[in-house]
């Protein structure tokens, strides 16, 4: 069966992008756009691990991140702040600092 990005759960989006970043794989624009769209559609369901991993992945890959997605994940991080581990906080803060200069206006 063919896998469709629209079928991905929020943790699958985060894990997939994290894995690509760890392996240093350059993501094609079409795939990146599809993953960003899916992340935006499911941003309200992201847990702390998902938020930290996806933002870390985007920052690590040095892609031009979508401002709407970053803002949605930042908001989600605020509402789930008490659930983050220290490592997730560190990854999140690093990613947000790095993405600050490479986000769409």
N, C-alpha and C positions, 0 to 999 in steps of 0.2 A: 504494500500500500504506500502511496505517495504521501509524504509528510507535508503539511501546509503550515506556514508560519501562523496563520489565523487560528490554528488548533493549539498553539503553544500556551501553556499556563505561564503565569508571571515568573515562577521560579525556573522554568525551562528557558525562558528568554534570558534571564540573568545568567544562568549556568552556561548556556550556549555561547553567549558573548564573552563571558569570563574565560571559557576554554579557548576561544579563538585568540583572545588577548595573551593568555599564558603561552600559547604556541607561536605567537608572533605572526599569525596569519593575517594578511591584508584582506579586508572584507570588501567585496564588490558593492558599489553604490546601491544597486537594486536590493540586495540582501539587507544592507544596513537600513535602508529606508523602510523595508518591511518589518524588520525587528523593532525599529523605533516606533513605528505605527502600532505594533502589537503591545509594546511596553506602555505607550500612552493610553491605550485602551484598557489596560489592566493595572495601571499605576496605583489605583486605590486598593488593590489587593496585595501589593508588595509588602513583604515582611522586611525587617531590618537587614537580614543577610542578603536578600534580593536587591534592596536599594544600594547597599554598599558594594556588592559585586558588580552590578550593572554600571554604576557610575565609575568604579575603579576600572572596569574593562574599557569604557569609552575614553577615559583619560589616558590609560595605558596605550591604547591604539592610536591616540592623538588624532581622532576623527573630529570633524566639526560637529559638535553635539547640538542637538535640537533644544533650543531654549525652553520650549513648552514642556518637553520631557524632563529636563533638568529641574525646572520649577516644580513640576508635579511630584518628582521624587524627593525634592527638598521638603515639600509640604508633607509628604508621607513620612519622611524621616522625623519631622517635628512631631507628628501625631503618635509615632511609635518610639520616641526617643528613649523611654525608660526600658525598652527591650533590647537595645543594642549592647553588644559585648564591647569591651575596650578596643579590641582589634577592629571591629566593625566601625567604631567611631573614628579610629585612626585612618582606616581606608577611606571612609566617607569624607573626612575633612581634607585629606590629601587630594582626593578626586575633585571635590568642589573647588579647591584652590587652583588646581591645574586646569579644570574646565572653564574657570572664569575668563581666561584669555582666549579660549577657542570655541566659544559658544556662538551660535547664530545670534544676530542682534534682534 
